Amino acid sequence: MTSTALRDVTRRHPRQERQPFLEVLDLHVQFPTDDGLVKSVDGLSFSVERGRTLGIVGESGSGKSVTSLAIMGLHNRQASGQSRPGARLSGEILLDGEDLLSKTPEYVRSLRGKRMAMIFQDPLSAMNPYYTVGRQIIEAYQIHNQVNTKVARKHAIDMLGRVGIPEPSHRFDSYPHQFSGGMRQRAMIAMALSCDPELLIADEPTTALDVTVQAQILDLIRDLQREFNSSVILITHDLGVVAELADDVLVMYAGRAAEYGSADQLFNRPAHPYTWGLLGSVPRFDRPQNERLLAIPGSPPSLIYVPPGCPFHPRCGYAARNGGRSEESRPELTAIEPGHFVACHLSPTDRAQIWADEIAPRL
């Protein structure tokens, strides 16, 4: 599919009556290694509007975090004409119409914190252990605002209080290791939102947190998004989190988009066998406990040796229905209803039959 067609795919969405704030078009992220070229992201396209949340789901190694780091400009990029190690990036990442891949690292760095920010998966390793939490929030705020330390300190304490840190003026001088896991995650959110970013990327924001703390973090992200009208990208393995927060969902497999649509479409009318497997592997408390989960057989492919054709076909129980097309040709992302796209060789008739007879009764 050409880049023009990919642009059309991301814009032919019934809810997108205006320019999306973020557009990722035909993004490729590759890493040269001694074993071969790792194609971590291989022709990915999606968009996010202001005030909306996009959930990106998929197994480990599908390219979710690599995509987020590419948007933030955090990859060590390979310089033109040089053979030193580094990521090779191509395509377009348009932030409010401005292509970030064509800008210098210094320019993209100036956008981080102010226009876009990221909540990392592990706040303990993402935060500097040698500096207090408050000092790190102050630093992020003063980079983009010409204020003195007294004003910045007051703002940092206010942000800690807004994200639910008890006694924020006291906790301001604590180090990251003195915070619990939930409090570190809240502090990371305070740091990310200290400059009111227009785009917030949350990479597994509730990993390893207690259920009650997870709910509080999700409520916090939702409330702050409503306040700032930010665009949010939520990267997670937890489909329950996606169902709770996301307006739209992108399912990734082997660095590519397998399915893309609204949360209602993906949860109520999923169309890709991989999406069926993800949904079928989630335990249900409203079903008898003796029912087996719909586990996905096998393992994700090596991103150095991605299978030809559909990358999911070695694990797909329906590949034989396609007359060999799954093994030979790569399916393109195609609309099956307004705003709902799927990359699969299954015919509409086969897909409808499988869904009605085998999948829907068990989901």
C-alpha positions, 0 to 999 in steps of 0.5 A: 500500500502506498503512503497516499493510501495509508494516509487515506486509511488513517483519515477515512474515519467517520469521527475525524472531521478535522485534522488529527493531532497526531498522524503516524504514516507508513512508519518503519523502525529497523535495528541493524544487528549481527544476526540481521535487520530487526524490523521492529515496526514495519509500515505502521499507520494510525492517527489520534485526535485531540481529546481522544485515547488510542489503545495499542495492544499486542503481545510483547515484541509486537512493536508497541513501545518501539513505536512510542519511542519513535514518536518521542524521538528517543531512538538513537538514530543511524546517521546518513552514510554511517554504519554505526549502530542505531535505529533506521527510521522512515515514514512520517510522524506528523504532530499537528501537521509537522513531520518530526522525522524531518526535524533535528534531534534538538528540535524534537527534544524541545517538544518533549515535555511541552507538546508531548510527554511519556509515562514510562513502564517502570518509573523507578528506572525512568527517574533519576535515583540521585535527585529528589522527585520534586527536583526532577519535576522542577527541572521538567517545568523550568525547561519550558517555562521562564520561572524562578525556583520558588514558582517552580517548586510551588507548581511541582507541589501542586502537581503532586497534590493533584495526582493524589500524593499525600503531604505533597510539600513533604514528599517533594523532598523524597527520593524515588526509592522512598515512594511506593510503586503506585506513588512513583507512578503518580509522580511520573504522571505529575512530571509528564503533565507538569507542562500540560502536554498536548500528547501523552503516551502511557506505556503500561501505566498500571503494570505491577500495581495493585488492582485498587491502585490501577483503578486510581491511576486510570481514573487520574489519566482520564480526569487529567485528559478531560481537563487538558483535552490531551491526546492519549496513546495507551500502550498495554497488554491489559484489554480490560484497561483498554476497554476502560479508557480507549476510544479507538484501538490498534492491534499490533502483530510483528510490527504491523497493524492487524486491526484498527477501529473504535473500541466498540468495533474491536470488542463487539465485532473483532475481525482478525483471528489474532484479535479473537485470540487476544480477547479469548485469552482473557478470563471471564468472571461471568462464565463457568470456570470449567470453560477453557480459554481460547489460547493462541498457539505458538509464539510471536515470530522473530522480527529478523525472520518474519514469515512471508505473507501474513505474519500471523499465518503460522499460528492461525487456525484459519489460514488453510481457508485462503488457498495459500494466500496467507503464506504468499502475500501480505494482507493490506489494511482494508476497511470492512465497515466505516472506521474499522480496518483489518489486515486479513485474507479471510473472505467476509463470508468465512469471517462472518461464519467463524465469528458466529459459529466459533468465536462469539459464543465463547467471548 
